[in-house]
Amino acid sequence: MPAPAIPTAPADNLRVRLDISYDGSRFNGWGIQPGLPTVQGSLEQALELIFRRSVRLTVAGRTDAGVHARGQVAHLDVTRAEWDGVRRGHDVVPAESLVRRLGGALGRLLGDDHGAIAVTAACEAPDGFDARFSALWRRYSYRIADAAVPRDPLTRSMTLWHKHRLDVGLMNQAARPLLGLQDFRAYCKPRDGSTTVRELQQFRFDTLEDGVIVATVQADAFCHNMVRALTGAALRVGQGLEEPGWMHERLLVGERDAKSVLASPHALVLEEVHYPPAVQLLARAELTRARRDTGHHRPL
């Protein structure tokens, strides 16, 4: 059976890629929620002010409430006339105008929180680009200051202050067996009809010069709460509450229990979303969508 086609913009439309960063502490996550401030809701309101119509964004990865992003990616579809009409005054490049105008619109909408979202770049996306389905991988970081590190109030909004000392060696020992194509049902909240099989490409803990521990977690995609669940489990190992092999045992059993603790969202940052070369974007998107729709996940 052939893979389902990826929806693309109509022939007279074009797709625009946005690169976005935001302070997640000001929002109830990425996705729109009635009556609550969200990143998507704020951006779509700003885009509506510019294009004078409702605009829907497709995002690379939906972040939870309190989670930050330095390298989020989203796309929207506009007509060629709308794209050309973004320019104002002496502007020649619509992309530069869109970034500047979005900054102004977000400033008006967010008021005192005007710097909480920044659209860092915009461009006309290559044919076949889909911010969500074309992505090869997403990479997150998680900052931890354990009991051995002095508290820095200036970084408290994006660093977990852990009250116990942590053994980074034990945490890395626990993390290594989880790499590769695995079923992460024990480390996420499964959604109906969705696979929990993911390819975990990086999962490690490094100690910076100032003593802060930074987790790097990279996968082709993540299930709901997966990064926070993995980090929360590793913290138990680092504190000495569990043996390193415990994380892999949980993975094999595939069940959540009373020890399934999510690390706080405020120290989690979406750092980067990576895409293949332009000529491979459509094929990647078609393959990803087919895999998600059928509930199967095969190595790529």
C-alpha positions in Angstrom: 0.0 0.0 0.0 1.5 3.4 -1.0 2.4 5.9 1.7 -0.2 8.6 2.2 0.7 11.9 0.5 1.8 14.9 2.6 -0.6 17.9 2.4 1.2 20.7 0.7 0.3 24.3 -0.1 -1.9 24.8 -3.2 -0.1 25.7 -6.4 -0.6 29.4 -6.0 0.6 29.3 -2.4 4.0 29.1 -0.8 5.2 27.7 2.5 7.0 29.9 5.0 9.4 28.5 7.6 9.7 30.4 10.9 12.6 29.8 13.4 11.4 30.7 16.9 12.7 31.0 20.5 10.7 31.6 23.6 10.6 31.7 27.4 8.1 29.0 28.2 7.6 30.2 31.8 5.2 32.8 30.4 2.9 30.3 28.6 0.8 27.2 29.0 2.8 25.3 26.4 2.9 25.6 22.7 -0.6 24.4 21.7 -3.7 26.6 21.8 -5.8 26.3 24.9 -9.0 28.4 25.3 -8.5 31.2 27.8 -4.8 30.5 28.4 -1.7 32.2 27.0 0.2 29.9 24.7 3.0 30.3 22.2 1.0 29.2 19.2 -1.9 31.4 20.2 0.3 34.5 20.5 2.1 33.9 17.2 -1.1 33.2 15.3 -2.7 36.4 16.7 0.4 38.3 15.5 0.2 36.7 12.1 -3.5 37.5 11.9 -2.7 41.2 12.5 -0.2 41.1 9.6 -2.1 39.0 7.0 -5.6 40.1 8.1 -6.9 36.6 8.3 -6.6 33.6 10.5 -3.4 31.7 10.1 -2.6 28.2 11.4 0.9 27.1 12.3 2.4 23.6 12.1 5.2 23.1 14.6 8.1 20.7 14.8 7.5 19.8 18.4 4.7 20.8 20.8 6.3 21.8 24.1 4.7 21.5 27.5 3.8 24.4 29.9 7.0 25.9 31.2 9.3 24.4 28.6 11.5 26.8 26.7 12.8 26.8 23.1 15.9 28.1 21.4 15.4 26.4 18.1 11.7 25.7 17.5 10.5 25.6 13.9 7.1 26.1 12.5 5.5 26.7 9.1 2.5 28.5 7.6 1.0 28.7 4.1 0.4 32.0 2.4 -0.4 33.1 -1.1 2.3 34.7 -3.3 0.4 38.0 -3.1 0.3 37.9 0.7 4.1 37.1 0.8 5.0 39.9 -1.5 2.6 42.2 0.4 4.5 41.7 3.7 7.1 44.2 2.5 6.8 47.8 3.8 8.7 51.0 2.8 12.1 50.3 1.2 12.1 46.6 2.2 13.2 44.3 -0.6 13.0 40.9 1.1 9.6 39.8 2.5 11.3 37.5 5.0 13.1 40.4 6.8 9.9 42.4 6.8 7.9 39.5 8.3 10.5 39.0 11.1 10.4 42.7 12.0 6.7 43.1 11.8 6.1 39.9 13.9 8.3 41.5 16.5 6.2 44.6 16.6 2.9 42.7 16.6 4.1 40.4 19.4 5.2 43.4 21.4 1.7 44.9 21.2 0.0 41.6 22.1 2.2 40.5 25.0 2.8 43.9 26.7 5.2 43.4 29.6 6.0 39.9 28.3 6.9 41.3 24.8 10.4 39.6 24.9 9.0 36.2 25.8 8.8 35.1 22.1 11.2 35.9 19.3 10.9 34.9 15.7 14.6 34.8 14.8 14.3 34.0 11.1 11.7 33.5 8.3 12.2 32.2 4.8 10.4 30.7 1.8 10.6 27.0 2.5 11.8 24.5 -0.1 9.2 22.3 -1.9 8.1 19.4 0.3 9.1 21.0 3.6 6.9 20.2 6.6 8.1 21.5 10.0 6.8 18.5 11.8 7.1 15.5 9.5 10.2 16.5 7.6 12.4 16.7 10.7 15.2 14.1 11.2 15.6 14.8 14.9 14.9 17.1 17.8 17.5 17.9 20.5 16.7 19.1 24.1 18.9 20.2 26.9 18.2 20.1 30.6 20.2 22.1 33.2 20.7 20.7 36.8 22.5 22.3 39.7 23.0 19.7 42.4 23.9 20.2 46.1 27.5 20.7 45.2 26.9 23.8 43.1 26.2 27.3 44.5 22.7 28.6 43.6 22.7 31.3 40.9 19.5 33.3 41.1 20.2 34.7 37.6 19.7 31.3 36.0 17.0 29.9 38.3 14.3 30.2 35.6 16.0 27.6 33.5 18.0 25.4 36.0 16.7 22.7 38.3 18.0 23.2 41.8 18.4 19.6 43.1 18.9 19.3 46.8 21.1 16.2 46.7 24.5 15.5 45.1 24.3 13.6 41.8 26.7 11.0 40.4 27.0 11.8 36.7 28.9 8.6 36.0 26.0 6.5 37.3 23.5 8.6 35.3 25.4 8.1 32.1 25.7 4.4 32.9 22.0 4.2 33.2 21.3 6.2 30.1 23.5 4.3 27.6 21.3 1.1 27.3 18.3 3.2 26.3 20.0 4.4 23.1 18.7 3.2 19.7 15.3 2.2 18.4 13.2 1.2 21.5 9.7 1.2 22.8 9.5 4.1 25.4 6.1 3.3 26.7 7.5 3.3 30.3 8.8 6.9 29.8 5.9 8.7 28.3 2.1 9.2 28.3 0.9 7.2 25.3 -1.7 8.7 23.1 -4.5 6.6 21.5 -3.4 5.3 18.1 0.2 6.6 18.4 3.3 4.5 18.5 5.7 4.9 21.5 8.6 3.5 19.6 11.4 6.1 19.1 15.0 6.2 18.1 16.9 7.8 21.0 20.1 9.1 19.4 21.7 10.9 22.3 21.1 10.7 26.0 24.0 11.8 28.2 25.0 14.1 31.1 28.0 16.4 31.1 29.4 18.6 33.8 30.2 22.2 32.8 33.1 24.2 34.3 30.8 25.9 36.8 29.6 22.5 38.0 26.2 22.6 36.4 25.1 19.3 34.9 23.5 19.5 31.4 21.6 16.6 29.9 21.5 16.2 26.1 18.6 14.2 24.8 18.1 13.8 21.0 15.7 11.5 19.1 13.9 11.3 15.8 10.8 12.4 17.7 9.6 12.4 21.3 6.4 11.0 22.9 4.5 13.2 25.3 6.6 13.9 28.5 9.4 11.6 27.3 12.4 13.9 28.0 11.1 14.9 31.4 10.4 11.2 32.3 13.9 10.1 31.2 15.5 12.9 33.1 13.4 12.3 36.2 14.4 8.6 36.2 18.1 9.5 35.7 17.9 11.8 38.7 16.8 8.9 40.9 19.9 6.9 39.7 22.2 9.9 40.2 21.0 10.4 43.8 21.6 6.7 44.6 17.9 5.7 45.0 18.1 3.2 42.1 20.8 1.1 40.5 21.9 2.1 36.9 20.3 -1.0 35.4 16.9 0.1 36.8 16.2 2.5 33.9 16.7 -0.3 31.2 14.6 -2.7 33.3 11.8 -0.3 33.3 12.1 0.2 29.5 11.8 -3.6 29.0 8.8 -3.9 31.3 7.1 -1.0 29.5 4.9 0.1 32.4 4.6 3.3 34.4 4.5 3.0 38.2 4.7 5.1 41.3 8.4 5.8 40.6 7.5 7.4 37.3 8.5 11.0 38.2 8.6 13.9 35.7 11.5 16.3 36.0 10.3 19.9 36.4 9.6 21.6 33.0 11.4 24.9 33.7 14.9 23.5 33.0 14.0 21.9 29.7 15.0 23.7 26.4 14.3 22.6 22.8 17.7 23.5 21.3 17.5 22.4 17.7 15.4 20.7 15.0 17.3 19.2 12.2 16.1 18.6 8.6 17.5 16.7 5.6 18.7 18.4 2.4 16.0 20.0 0.4 15.7 17.2 -2.2 14.9 14.8 0.6 12.3 16.8 2.5 9.2 15.4 0.8 10.3 11.8 1.0 11.1 12.2 4.7 7.7 13.8 5.4 5.8 11.0 3.6 7.7 8.3 5.4 7.2 9.9 8.8 3.5 10.4 8.2 3.0 6.8 7.0 4.8 5.5 10.0 2.7 7.5 12.4 -0.6 6.7 10.7 0.0 3.0 10.7 1.4 2.9 14.3 4.7 1.3 13.1 8.2 2.6 13.5 11.0 1.3 11.4 14.6 2.3 11.2 15.2 5.0 8.6 
